[in-house]
């Protein structure tokens, strides 16, 4: 079995399929993603989310900001079962969505835990992380302000953010307040979209 060209075990594939079935069930009563994207769930959301792990595979500790319907956090947590190591801290302040995320981890065996709180409250109980992810959450400048405390703790920490066709303008705006090393990874799923890899984040002094 393969996802975006990466081979996964039958067990991992079954976990992903189980998550998709569970997602569709919960999506009938909770707005987990835009309804118009549900018919393309496997490509638009699952495969798109899997890119994050594929850009930085291995038994790492992840922080997923604003996890929402589980993209990319739950997908990363499931793919981490291939390594028998690593962990995903999923931060989601919406209680209904947090309940869905907990159920998804329980039923799929994904390697993660849910933190039903605001991002600015999460720092007090989520320590050092290796990687940070976010998808469809906020403009890059805001995402960097969210990520800064954890990236200050660990100089080797990297962030991976999905962005659409306006990413260049967001990057220019963020450069007014932040300095960082940037790698632009073209999306293998969505034309004109990218995954921005951020490292060496530091706040500029005016």
N, C-alpha and C positions, 0 to 999 in steps of 0.2 A: 504494500500500500504506500502511496506517495501523496504528499501535500506540498504544492509549489516545488515539485521535483525532489523533495526530501523524503527518504524512505522512513516509514514509521511501522511499528509492529502492529499486528492484528489487534492486540489488546488496546493499544493507544487509539487506533482507528475506531474501535468499538466505543471507547470513552467519548470521542468526539461526536460520534453518531448519537450516543445517548444524550449528550449535552444539547445537540440540535433538537431532538425530540422534546426534551424538557423545556428548552427555550420556547419552542412553538406553543407548548401547553400554557406556560406562564404568560406569554405575550398576548393571549386572548383577554387577559384581565389587567395586565400592567403594561404601560407604554415603555418597553425596553429599548426599542429602536424605532426609527421612522417606519410606519406601516408600509410605505411604498417600497421599502428595501427588503421586506420579508421574503418575497419570492426568490431573491438572489442571496439568501442567507449564507449558503456555503461559500460563495465567491466573495460577495460584498463584505462579509463580516468575518467568517471563520478563516478563510485563506488569507485575507488581508491582515488579520491579526497575527496569524502564524509567522508572518514575515519578521515580526519583532524578535521572537525567539531564534529564528533562523539566522538573524544578523549577529546574535551573540549567544550561541548555544552553550550548554554546559550547566553544571550544578551551582548556579549563582543565586544570590538572594535578590529578589525583585521587589520594587515598590510600584504598584499600579494605582495611579491617581484618578479619582472619579470613575470607578470601574463600571458603573452603570449596568448594562446587560451582560457584562463579562468579557468585553472586547477591549484590549487584548488579554486582560488578566487571567480569566479562566482558561483560555486557550494556552497561554504560557504555562499555567499550573498543570494542565493535562500533558503537555509536551515534556514537562520536567519529569514525568513518571518514567520516561525513557532512560533517564540518567540515574534514577534512584537517589537523587540529591537535589539540593536547591529548594527554594521556597518563594512564594509570592504573597506579599502583603497587599490585600485589596482594600482600598479606602473608598467608602461610599456612604454619604450622609443620608441618602433617602432610605428610610427603614424598609420599605417594601422591596426595593431593589437589593438591599443588603440581605434580606431574608431569602430572596431568589439565589443570590450568590452563595450563601451558606448551603442551601439545598443542592446547588450544582456541584459544589466541592464534595459534599457528602455522597452524592450518588455516582459521581465519576471517579472519586478517589484522587482528584487533583491535589497537587502539593501546594496548599495555600491556606490562608486564614483571612477572615473578613473583619474589618475595623469599621463599625457603623458610626462614623464621626466626620467632622469637617477636616479638611487637609491641614489647616493650621493647628488643629488639636492632636493630630496624629503623631507629631514629633515626640510627644512626651512618652509614647509607648511603642514606637517603632524605632529601633536603633539603627546601626550601620547597615547600609544596603550597597549592593554592587551595581545594580542597574535600576533605572526608573523608566516607566512607560506611561503614556497617556494617549487617548484617541478621542477626537471630537469633544474636547473639554474646554479649551480656552485659547486665546491668542498666545503666540510664542512668548512674548514679554511676560505675560502672567504665568505661564507654565514654568519659566525660568525662576520666577520669584517663589513658586511653590517648591521647586526642586533644590533651590540654593542651600537650605539648611543641611540636607543629606549629602549634597555634593561637597560641602565644606568639611563634613565629617570624614569623608573618604575621597582623597585626591584622585583615586583610580575609578571612581564612580562615573558611569556614562548614562546619558538619558536618550531615549528613543521616542520621538514624537511623530505620529502620522500627521501629514499636512496635505492640503489640496493645492489647487493651481495658484493660489495667492501666497504661497509660502515665501516667495522672494520678498514681497512687500513686508510680510511679518518679520522676516529676518532683518531687513533694513531698519524697521522700527525698533526691534530688540537691540540692535547694535548701538542705539543711542544711550542705553543704560547698562549694557552688559558686554563683556568680552568673553569669547569662547572659541574653542576649536570646533569646526563644523565639517561633517561629511554628509553629502546629500545622496541618499540611496533611492534611485528610481523605483517606484512601486512595480511589482511584478503582477499586480492585479488591476489597479486603477490607472488608466492613462492620465498624464499630467499631475499625478500625485507622487509624493515622496515620503520617505521616512528620514527625518533629520536626526543624525547622531551627534549629540552634544557632549563635549568633554572640556575639562579645564575651565569651568565656569567661574567667572569672577566679576564682581560689581565694579563698574567704572567710578572713579572719584572725580566729581566735577570741580 
